[in-house]
Amino acid sequence: MHTRFDKRAEKLRIAARVLLGIMACTTAIPIFLALEHPAADEIIVVQDADSLADESGEAYKEECENDIEILVVFSDRSETKPFAGHNTTLEEWGEVPEWDIPQEYERAGGCLPESVRVYLYNLCREHNISYPLMLALIEKESGYQWDAESPDGSCKGYAMINDKWHQERMERLGVTDIYDPYGNLEVSLDYLSELFSRYHDANVVLMCYNCGESGAERLLKNGISSTEYSEKILAREAEISHEVYGD
């Protein structure tokens, strides 16, 4: 498991703050407000973002009037690029319950920007799958790190999808990059929905998700109807449900 941007984003932030001290950015803020981007925790306006962006190769830039460029950085130290594909806002989708990832995961590099929360919440409603269940699954699988990888590199992203086994699903859903946070979650929920339609039991569905249907069926034949993996996720789902809905 790894996070690509922790150190680089910190360098970007420091360099940009130095530049901010010597330039006036009041004229650039209205320009930013006119742009369509996911909500961010920090807006950094710089005169020349190229020198900063070149270091990371990943910074998302937007050229504006008078050669002003805007670099947006989340306070959790992840650049906006992986989250810029969907301009998902609370205003567009309606109210979504407030919930923040636990601090220990945030300190370790995890993040769940508003655009992803809104997208996930509505995707869960579309598939009739518990929103707290998906949050618990993401927490267990990747610790909220959108670029997570299993040690052998086979499983990737928020929901740790093995793209080798989901090529047809990805093609059907139009997902070309399994690291894309939105595509990753869409593939995961489509798969979970399929599993629920077959097994109807959350423990069994999670067993299938974790060790494949053949592996889960072998366990069921041996009288095993839950695993440590499934039980931990369902227990965490109950905790998150209380935090989100207060019930």
ChimeraX attribute file (.defattr): number of C-alpha atoms within 10 A of each C-alpha:
attribute: neighborCount
match mode: 1-to-1
recipient: residues
	/A:1	16
	/A:2	15
	/A:3	16
	/A:4	18
	/A:5	18
	/A:6	15
	/A:7	12
	/A:8	19
	/A:9	24
	/A:10	16
	/A:11	15
	/A:12	22
	/A:13	21
	/A:14	11
	/A:15	15
	/A:16	20
	/A:17	13
	/A:18	11
	/A:19	16
	/A:20	15
	/A:21	9
	/A:22	10
	/A:23	11
	/A:24	12
	/A:25	15
	/A:26	9
	/A:27	11
	/A:28	17
	/A:29	13
	/A:30	10
	/A:31	14
	/A:32	18
	/A:33	9
	/A:34	8
	/A:35	10
	/A:36	11
	/A:37	19
	/A:38	19
	/A:39	19
	/A:40	16
	/A:41	12
	/A:42	14
	/A:43	17
	/A:44	18
	/A:45	23
	/A:46	24
	/A:47	17
	/A:48	16
	/A:49	23
	/A:50	13
	/A:51	10
	/A:52	20
	/A:53	17
	/A:54	10
	/A:55	13
	/A:56	16
	/A:57	10
	/A:58	17
	/A:59	24
	/A:60	16
	/A:61	15
	/A:62	13
	/A:63	12
	/A:64	13
	/A:65	9
	/A:66	9
	/A:67	11
	/A:68	17
	/A:69	21
	/A:70	22
	/A:71	24
	/A:72	25
	/A:73	22
	/A:74	17
	/A:75	15
	/A:76	21
	/A:77	25
	/A:78	26
	/A:79	24
	/A:80	21
	/A:81	15
	/A:82	17
	/A:83	22
	/A:84	17
	/A:85	15
	/A:86	15
	/A:87	14
	/A:88	20
	/A:89	19
	/A:90	14
	/A:91	9
	/A:92	9
	/A:93	12
	/A:94	9
	/A:95	11
	/A:96	17
	/A:97	11
	/A:98	10
	/A:99	13
	/A:100	14
	/A:101	16
	/A:102	13
	/A:103	11
	/A:104	10
	/A:105	15
	/A:106	17
	/A:107	11
	/A:108	15
	/A:109	20
	/A:110	25
	/A:111	24
	/A:112	21
	/A:113	19
	/A:114	20
	/A:115	21
	/A:116	20
	/A:117	21
	/A:118	22
	/A:119	21
	/A:120	22
	/A:121	20
	/A:122	16
	/A:123	18
	/A:124	21
	/A:125	11
	/A:126	12
	/A:127	14
	/A:128	12
	/A:129	17
	/A:130	14
	/A:131	20
	/A:132	23
	/A:133	21
	/A:134	21
	/A:135	25
	/A:136	23
	/A:137	24
	/A:138	21
	/A:139	20
	/A:140	17
	/A:141	23
	/A:142	23
	/A:143	24
	/A:144	25
	/A:145	28
	/A:146	30
	/A:147	22
	/A:148	23
	/A:149	23
	/A:150	16
	/A:151	9
	/A:152	7
	/A:153	11
	/A:154	13
	/A:155	22
	/A:156	23
	/A:157	27
	/A:158	32
	/A:159	31
	/A:160	27
	/A:161	23
	/A:162	17
	/A:163	19
	/A:164	10
	/A:165	11
	/A:166	15
	/A:167	15
	/A:168	12
	/A:169	16
	/A:170	20
	/A:171	10
	/A:172	10
	/A:173	13
	/A:174	12
	/A:175	18
	/A:176	13
	/A:177	13
	/A:178	26
	/A:179	23
	/A:180	21
	/A:181	24
	/A:182	24
	/A:183	20
	/A:184	23
	/A:185	26
	/A:186	24
	/A:187	23
	/A:188	22
	/A:189	21
	/A:190	18
	/A:191	17
	/A:192	20
	/A:193	18
	/A:194	14
	/A:195	19
	/A:196	16
	/A:197	11
	/A:198	11
	/A:199	12
	/A:200	12
	/A:201	14
	/A:202	18
	/A:203	20
	/A:204	24
	/A:205	24
	/A:206	24
	/A:207	24
	/A:208	19
	/A:209	19
	/A:210	16
	/A:211	13
	/A:212	12
	/A:213	16
	/A:214	10
	/A:215	13
	/A:216	23
	/A:217	17
	/A:218	11
	/A:219	17
	/A:220	14
	/A:221	9
	/A:222	9
	/A:223	9
	/A:224	12
	/A:225	15
	/A:226	18
	/A:227	15
	/A:228	10
	/A:229	17
	/A:230	21
	/A:231	15
	/A:232	13
	/A:233	24
	/A:234	19
	/A:235	13
	/A:236	19
	/A:237	20
	/A:238	15
	/A:239	16
	/A:240	19
	/A:241	18
	/A:242	12
	/A:243	15
	/A:244	16
	/A:245	11
	/A:246	8
	/A:247	8
